Amino acid sequence: MTPSERSRHVLDLALDAGFDLAAIAPVESIRRAQYYIEWLEAGRHGEMEYLRRTRDVRVNPARLLDGARAVIVLADSYWQKASPHPSSKDAGEPRGRIARYAWGRDYHRVMRKKLDRLAEAMRATIAEPLQVRCCVDTAPIIEREAAAAAGLGWIGKNTLVVHPRLGSFFFLGAVVTTLDLEPGQPMTDHCGTCRRCLDACPTGALTAPYQMDARRCVSYLTIEHRSDIPGDLAARMGDWVYGCDVCQEVCPRNRSIPVTREPAYEVQDPDALAPWPVLTEVAHWSEAQRQLRLAGSAMKRASLAMWHRNAALAARNKASTAATL
């Protein structure tokens, strides 16, 4: 097969493996490498020191696999509509909010199975030696940069990848391979003059179009930031206890996107923690209760102390908001 024929075959295999989108990026230094290096040097990564430790690999995906020649970028939509807020049924128990990506089962496991399925299909149907490395959020690769280089979407002003049909509510994974594949072409940026995400960010984390200071991001503060949250930021975090969807919810590209085809990303049962956790329950969890309530969830990333902190802040913010009404 020619690189072009091989690429079409691989992309077909990716869709057969259950992914919503697939595209191919070249193995080369990321386009915004210098910005990323300066971003790290300015300390905008906050407490995420693993980003600094793996900087050289992240800016050059070829270092992930000896002989790498291409990166297959995959997307899996997780969009679903929120269930009605249950406050009218629970005697006014204060509730927080959880970002959509964490409503269902751990996406790392779901995506990994699909990535492994794709890798197996490639080995079974391509009659030439090949090596692969599957990556889903934990490997030192900046998936959004690869996605933009592959033409899977463009990086929006909120720094997330946006696709014309799926919007931005999707997970990204990647397969780095030694196969000679034909890369796609970057997509045109369609954000135009819109700045709704910048204006809506509650903590001012989007400091300029296409730029984000993680130290101010609600998602970072609730999931990655281990120490106390500064008061000026804490008061602006609203009722979010794990993640934040604000910049995506206001994006016009997410107005009419299809619901996910993957049942694993959906709320698993009526008693699930997401999307509206009872704050008093979370605030009094023991470690055993945290483990039980978060079994099979990506939300285990936050420690017990972080959950207690986040629930207390959300309850305080809700009480403050109620007092001003």
C-alpha positions in Angstrom: 0.0 0.0 0.0 1.0 3.6 -0.6 1.1 5.9 2.4 -2.2 7.4 1.2 -3.9 4.0 0.9 -2.4 2.9 4.2 -3.7 6.1 5.9 -7.3 5.5 4.6 -7.1 1.9 5.8 -6.0 3.0 9.3 -8.6 5.7 9.6 -11.3 3.1 8.6 -10.0 0.8 11.3 -10.2 3.6 13.8 -13.8 4.2 13.1 -14.5 0.4 13.2 -12.9 0.4 16.7 -15.6 2.8 17.9 -14.1 6.2 17.7 -16.1 9.2 16.5 -13.2 10.9 14.7 -9.8 10.0 13.4 -7.0 11.9 11.7 -3.2 11.6 11.2 -0.5 14.0 12.3 3.1 14.1 11.3 5.7 13.3 13.9 7.5 16.7 14.4 7.9 19.3 17.0 4.5 20.9 17.9 3.7 24.2 16.3 3.4 26.1 19.6 6.5 24.6 21.1 8.0 27.9 22.0 4.8 29.1 23.6 4.5 25.9 25.6 8.1 26.3 26.9 7.5 30.0 27.9 4.2 28.9 29.5 6.1 26.5 31.7 8.8 29.0 32.5 6.2 31.5 33.6 4.8 28.9 36.1 1.3 28.8 34.5 1.2 25.0 35.0 0.9 25.5 38.7 1.6 22.4 40.7 1.6 20.1 37.7 5.3 19.5 37.8 5.0 16.4 35.6 4.5 18.8 32.7 7.8 20.4 33.3 9.6 17.1 33.8 8.4 15.7 30.5 8.7 19.0 28.5 11.2 17.8 25.9 9.1 14.8 25.0 5.8 16.8 24.9 7.2 19.2 22.4 8.6 16.4 20.2 6.3 13.4 19.9 8.9 11.4 18.0 10.7 10.8 21.3 7.7 8.6 22.4 8.7 5.7 20.1 11.9 4.8 18.3 11.4 5.1 14.6 8.0 6.9 15.0 6.7 8.4 11.7 3.1 9.3 12.4 0.6 10.0 15.1 -3.0 8.7 14.7 -5.3 11.0 16.7 -8.7 9.7 17.9 -11.7 11.5 19.4 -14.6 10.1 21.4 -17.6 12.3 22.2 -18.9 12.4 25.7 -21.6 15.0 25.4 -24.9 14.3 27.1 -27.6 16.5 28.5 -27.7 17.1 32.2 -30.5 15.7 34.3 -32.7 18.3 36.0 -31.3 19.8 39.2 -32.8 17.6 42.0 -33.0 20.3 44.6 -36.8 20.4 44.5 -36.9 16.8 45.6 -34.4 16.7 48.4 -35.6 19.2 51.0 -33.1 21.8 49.8 -29.9 19.8 50.3 -27.2 22.0 48.7 -25.6 20.3 45.7 -22.5 21.0 43.7 -21.6 20.3 40.0 -19.3 17.9 38.3 -17.9 18.4 34.8 -19.5 16.2 32.1 -16.4 14.3 31.2 -16.5 12.6 34.7 -20.2 11.6 34.7 -19.6 8.1 33.5 -16.9 5.5 33.8 -13.2 6.3 33.7 -12.5 7.4 30.2 -8.9 6.3 30.4 -10.1 2.6 30.6 -12.8 3.1 27.9 -10.5 4.8 25.5 -7.6 2.4 26.2 -9.7 -0.6 25.1 -10.6 1.1 21.8 -7.0 2.1 21.3 -5.8 -1.5 21.9 -8.5 -2.7 19.5 -7.2 -0.4 16.8 -3.6 -1.4 17.4 -4.6 -5.1 17.1 -6.5 -4.5 13.9 -3.5 -2.7 12.4 -1.2 -5.6 13.2 -3.7 -8.1 11.8 -4.4 -6.3 8.5 -1.1 -4.5 7.6 1.4 -6.9 6.2 4.6 -5.1 7.2 6.5 -4.6 10.5 5.1 -1.9 12.7 5.4 -0.6 16.3 2.8 1.4 18.1 2.4 3.2 21.4 -1.1 3.9 22.6 -1.7 7.1 24.6 -4.7 8.4 26.5 -4.1 11.4 28.6 -1.3 9.9 30.8 1.5 9.7 28.2 3.7 12.7 27.7 2.0 13.9 24.5 0.0 17.1 24.0 -3.0 15.5 22.2 -4.6 18.8 21.3 -1.6 19.9 19.4 -1.5 16.6 17.5 -5.2 16.9 16.8 -4.8 20.4 15.4 -1.8 19.3 13.2 -3.8 16.4 11.9 -6.9 18.5 11.0 -9.2 16.8 13.5 -10.3 20.2 14.6 -8.8 23.6 15.5 -7.7 24.9 18.9 -10.3 27.3 20.0 -9.9 30.5 22.1 -10.6 28.4 25.2 -7.5 26.3 24.3 -9.7 23.2 23.6 -9.9 21.4 20.3 -13.2 22.3 18.4 -14.7 20.2 15.6 -17.5 21.6 13.3 -19.8 18.7 14.1 -18.9 17.4 17.6 -18.0 20.8 19.2 -15.5 20.4 22.0 -17.0 17.8 24.3 -14.8 14.9 23.3 -11.8 12.9 24.7 -8.6 12.7 22.7 -6.3 9.7 22.4 -3.4 8.9 20.2 -1.4 6.0 18.6 2.2 6.8 17.8 3.4 4.4 15.1 6.3 3.6 12.9 4.1 3.3 9.9 4.6 5.6 7.0 1.2 7.5 6.9 0.0 10.5 5.0 -0.9 13.3 7.4 -4.0 15.4 7.2 -4.1 19.1 6.7 -4.8 21.6 9.6 -8.3 22.9 9.8 -9.2 26.6 9.5 -9.9 28.4 12.8 -13.6 29.3 12.9 -13.7 31.1 16.3 -13.7 34.5 14.4 -14.5 37.5 16.6 -16.3 35.4 19.3 -15.0 35.7 22.8 -17.8 34.2 24.9 -15.5 31.7 26.5 -13.1 34.4 27.7 -15.9 36.6 29.0 -17.6 33.7 30.8 -14.6 32.1 32.6 -15.4 32.7 36.2 -11.9 33.0 37.4 -10.3 34.8 34.5 -8.1 31.8 33.5 -8.4 32.6 29.8 -6.0 35.5 29.9 -6.1 36.1 26.2 -7.5 34.3 23.1 -5.8 30.8 22.9 -4.0 31.3 26.2 -4.8 29.9 29.6 -3.3 30.2 33.1 -3.9 26.9 34.7 -3.4 28.4 38.2 -6.7 30.2 37.8 -8.7 27.4 36.0 -11.5 25.9 38.0 -10.8 22.4 36.5 -7.1 22.7 37.6 -8.0 24.0 41.1 -10.5 21.3 41.8 -8.6 18.4 40.3 -4.8 19.1 40.3 -4.2 21.8 42.9 -3.4 20.0 46.2 -2.9 22.9 48.5 -5.3 25.6 49.8 -7.1 27.7 47.1 -6.5 31.5 47.4 -9.6 33.2 48.6 -10.0 35.5 45.6 -10.3 32.5 43.4 -12.2 30.3 45.8 -15.1 32.8 45.9 -15.4 32.8 42.1 -15.5 29.0 41.7 -19.2 28.7 42.2 -20.6 25.3 43.0 -18.1 23.3 41.0 -16.5 20.4 43.0 -14.8 18.5 40.2 -13.9 20.2 36.9 -15.7 23.0 35.1 -17.7 23.2 31.8 -18.4 26.9 31.6 -16.1 27.8 28.6 -17.6 24.9 26.7 -21.2 25.5 27.7 -21.1 29.1 26.3 -19.4 28.1 23.0 -21.7 28.5 20.0 -20.1 25.4 18.4 -21.6 23.2 21.2 -25.2 24.4 20.7 -26.4 21.4 18.5 -23.9 18.6 18.9 -25.0 15.0 19.0 -25.2 13.0 22.2 -22.4 10.5 22.8 -22.8 7.0 21.2 -20.7 5.5 24.1 -22.9 4.3 27.0 -19.9 4.1 29.3 -19.7 7.9 29.4 -23.3 8.3 30.5 -24.5 8.6 34.1 -24.6 5.1 35.2 -27.5 5.0 37.7 -30.0 7.4 39.4 -27.9 7.3 42.6 -24.6 8.2 40.9 -22.5 11.0 42.4 -22.6 13.0 39.1 -23.8 15.4 38.0 -25.2 16.9 41.2 -23.3 15.7 44.3 -24.8 16.4 47.7 -22.2 18.7 49.3 -22.9 17.6 52.9 -22.3 14.0 52.0 -19.1 14.7 50.2 -17.8 16.9 53.0 -18.1 14.0 55.5 -16.8 11.2 53.4 -14.3 8.8 54.9 -11.6 7.4 52.7 -13.5 4.2 52.4 -16.6 6.1 51.3 -14.6 8.0 48.7 -13.2 4.8 47.3 -16.7 3.3 47.1 -18.5 6.3 45.6 -15.8 6.8 43.0 -15.2 3.2 42.0 -14.6 3.0 38.2 -14.5 6.8 37.9 -11.8 9.1 36.7 -12.7 11.3 39.7 -10.4 9.2 42.0 -7.6 11.6 40.9 -8.7 14.0 43.6 -7.8 13.0 47.1 -10.1 12.9 50.1 -8.8 16.2 51.4 -9.4 17.8 48.0 -13.0 16.6 47.9 -13.6 17.9 51.4 -12.1 21.3 50.4 -14.0 21.5 47.2 -17.3 20.6 48.9 -16.8 23.2 51.6 -16.0 25.9 49.1 -19.0 25.1 46.9 -21.3 25.1 50.0 -19.9 28.5 51.1 -20.3 30.0 47.6 -23.9 28.7 47.3 -24.8 30.1 50.8 -23.2 33.5 49.8 -25.1 33.6 46.6 -28.4 32.7 48.4 -27.8 35.5 50.9 -27.6 38.1 48.2 -30.8 37.1 46.5 
